[in-house]
Amino acid sequence: MLKTTTHVRALTTSDLPELNALLDRDPLVNLFIRNRVDATKLQTRWLGGQVWGYFEDGALVSACHAGANVVPAQATPAAVEAFAGQAITDNVRPSSIVGPRDAVLPMWKLLEPHWGPARSPRLDQPFMVLEHDSHLRPDPRVRPVVLDEFDTVYPACVAMFTEEVGVDPEIGNRSGYRARVAQLISQGWAFAIIEDGDVLFKAEVGAATPYACQIQGVYVRPDLRGQGIAAPALAAVVQQARATVAPRVTLYVNDHNTAARRAYERVGFEQTATFASILL
């Protein structure tokens, strides 16, 4: 019996058809990488890293985004091992490893001796999907943020990021984070309830393809939490995102965040997979 030949290499524009076909095997779970590929066409100066391909007998079997985040896609056990080795060889130092738990956890086991300890391992994150408008009445106050409201919304973005990730985004790369928030607003991907110059609720679409989009940065002003604001507000975000961005809406959440999980379930989100994130 002939032995299977395998190798890993950085993908280029000539690999786009095969890569897109691979990512489309699970277009919801692979949404982040497909968004990056669609936006950059694998041009390194725009991608800010590489997308590696794992090949068996010349056929692309698995892929892995390797930049600020390491994100495996359709990763077989052999591919996970190969990608971990490539990350060590290339001295990649991302801020996180994110993706399907069955790929992220074994990859981290291989990388932890070189990169560890993790700042915040999040080992159980339900990946949730909603393919229709919510049955809840959407909060009519939710609307797209306009760029003139950047200074109003930005402090809430910083507060949410710091609370969720455990790092102040203004430390180290303040201009980069400000540019990212401005980009989402300009794209029409930022939604909020703003009253008297104060942000009561906000959320963004962080990535999208023609098939689906992913919600991130869900925030309710701390003194208003527990009052039932999040679910109808998020129902409005779903309705508007489905109308203007993509027909399916996804998100993932920490398993221990029971309040958020209950709110998402009230909106109609259902778990279809499990993610894990290793924050470094």
Buried (B, 14 or more C-beta within 10 A) or exposed (E): EEEEEBEBEBBBEEBBEBBBEBBEEBBBBBBBBBBBBBEBEBEEEEBEBBBBBBBBEEEBBBBBBBBBBBBBBBBBEBBBBBBBEBBBEEEBEBBBBBBBBBBBBBBBEBBBEEBEEBEBBBBEBBBBBBBEBBEBEBBEBBEBBBEEBBEBBBEBBBBBBBEBBEBEBBEEEEEEBBEBBBEBBEBBBBBBBBEEEEBBBBBBBBBBBEBBBBBBBBBBBEEEEEEEBBBBBBBBBBBBBBEBBBEBBBBBBBBEBEEBBEBBBBBBBEBEBBBBBBBB
